[in-house]
Amino acid sequence: MNNEMTRVFPIYAAAFAIIYVIVEQQNLPLFTYHPRQGQFGWLRELSAAPNAPAMHWFGWIFTSLIGAGVVSLAALPLVKGREPPAWIGWAIPLAVMIVFVFLFRNFFLPR
């Protein structure tokens, strides 16, 4: 694999984590899955039928994958001559996990 591509992996990991927080909080899925009907729909859709959930998680993941890929491609010229700090590939995703624990604290804490 190309040396520049391996240099961009920490940037991809950091970008994915940051974009995922934004996409999840703003509910911006690329598509919605309706498991009872076995159907997909573009962008965010409401439930297709009563008592049938609409799943956005898969759409959030794909939106984050594409966004992180775009950020990584944009960063390729920047990492050509130097290596980005390796800590951004693990520190930023770890910080995002802590952010999610805070955002969903009411789910984890007893009432």
N, C-alpha and C positions, 0 to 999 in steps of 0.2 A: 504494500500500500504506500502511496505517496507520502512523503515526510510532511508536507504542508497539511494534508488531510488529518494525520495523527495529531498535529499541533492544534487543530481546530476542535478536537473532541471535548476538551474542557469548556470551551466557549459554547458548544452545542448543549452540554449538560446544564450549564448555568442558564442559558437562554430558554431551554425547555422548561426548567423549573419555574422561572419567573413568568413566562408566558402562560404556563398552566394555572398559576394562581389567578392571573388576570382573567383568563378564559373561564375558569370555574366561577369566580365571583361575579362576573358579568353575564354568565350563562350564554356563551357564544360557541355552541357546538357547530362543527362542520355539517353534521347530520344527526338525526334522531332515529333511534331504533325502537320499534313497537314490538316487543317480544310476543304478545298474545296473537298478533296478526302476522308476525314474522316479516314485517316490512320495514324499510328504511325510508326516511324523508329528508330532504335537504334542509339544512340549518335547523333552527329550533322550532319544533312543532309541539302542540299540546297533545294530550292523550287522544288516540284515535277512537276510543270507545269508553263508556263508563266502566269503572273498576279495572281499567287496563293501563298500566304505567307506561310512560314514555321515558326511555333511557337516553340520557344525554352524555354519559361518561365516555362512551366510545368516540363520540364526536369531539369531546374536549381533548381526548388523547390525540386524535388525528390533527386537530387544529394546532395543538402544541407542537406536534412533529413537524408539520409544514412550516410553522413560524420559526422554530429553532433551526430548521434547514436553511431558511432564507437568511437568518442572522449569521449562520455559519458561513454561507457562501459570501456574504458581504464582508466577513472578517478575514477571509482567505488572503486578500492583499496585505492586510495588516500583520499577519503572522508569518509572512514570507521570510523575513530576515531574523525573526526572533521568536522565542518560545513564550507563550503566555504563562503566567504563574499557574502551576498545577493545582494549587489550592482552590481556585475558582470552580473546578470541576467537582469538588466534594463539599466545599464550605457553603456555597450558595444553595445547592439542593438541600443540605442539612438545615440551613436557615429557613428555607421554604417549608420544610417539615414542621419546624417549630411554629411558624406562622399558621399552618393548618391546625395544629393542636390548639392554638389560641382561638382561631376562628370557630372551631367546632368544640370548644370547651364545654358548652352546655350539653352536648351529646355524651361526653365522657364523665361529667360530674353528676353525682346524685342530686336530685332536687329535694 
